[in-house]
Amino acid sequence: MWKEENNKLQRSFKFKDFSEAFAFMTRVALAAEKMDHHPEWTNVYNTVDIKLCSHDAGNKVTDKDRKLAKTIDGIA
């Protein structure tokens, strides 16, 4: 579940292994590029942590972030 904290939407995703986590990141990257809205994220083995905010809106959560979060949920 996404939570809004420190002006960012945040969520962690866990997968079976690194390969599944990386495949998820690849699918998210393609969707984010199409939306021209890119996540801040980290990956350690099977865990992907994502933070979303709109830099051009003063580093605040906007509808673009909520839309990307919904898209990411559909990929996961």
C-alpha positions in Angstrom: 0.0 0.0 0.0 1.3 3.5 -0.9 1.8 5.9 1.9 2.3 9.7 1.7 5.3 10.8 3.8 7.7 13.7 3.6 6.0 15.0 0.4 6.5 11.6 -1.4 4.3 8.6 -2.2 6.2 5.6 -1.0 5.9 1.8 -1.3 8.0 -1.3 -1.1 7.6 -4.3 -3.3 9.0 -7.8 -2.6 9.6 -10.5 -5.1 10.7 -14.1 -5.2 14.2 -13.2 -6.2 16.4 -10.5 -7.9 15.4 -11.6 -11.4 11.7 -10.9 -10.7 12.5 -7.6 -9.0 14.5 -6.5 -12.0 11.9 -7.6 -14.5 9.3 -5.5 -12.5 11.7 -2.5 -12.6 12.0 -2.8 -16.3 8.3 -2.8 -16.8 7.9 0.2 -14.5 10.7 2.0 -16.4 8.9 1.6 -19.7 5.6 2.8 -18.3 7.3 5.8 -16.5 9.1 6.8 -19.7 5.7 6.8 -21.6 4.3 9.0 -18.9 7.4 11.2 -18.8 7.4 10.8 -15.0 10.2 8.9 -13.4 10.5 7.3 -10.0 13.1 7.6 -7.3 13.9 4.0 -6.5 16.3 1.5 -5.0 16.7 -2.2 -5.4 18.4 -4.7 -3.0 18.1 -8.3 -4.1 14.3 -9.0 -4.1 13.1 -5.7 -2.8 12.2 -2.5 -4.8 11.5 0.7 -2.8 9.8 3.4 -4.8 9.3 7.1 -3.9 7.2 9.4 -6.1 7.0 13.2 -6.2 6.8 15.9 -8.8 10.1 17.9 -8.9 8.6 20.5 -11.3 5.8 21.1 -8.7 8.2 21.9 -5.9 8.9 18.3 -4.9 5.3 17.6 -3.8 2.9 14.8 -4.5 0.6 15.6 -7.5 -1.9 13.7 -9.6 1.0 12.6 -11.9 2.4 10.7 -8.9 -0.9 9.2 -8.1 -1.4 8.1 -11.7 2.0 6.6 -11.9 1.5 4.8 -8.5 -1.8 3.3 -9.9 0.1 2.2 -13.1 2.8 0.6 -10.9 0.2 -1.3 -8.9 -1.2 -2.7 -12.1 2.3 -4.0 -13.1 3.1 -5.5 -9.7 
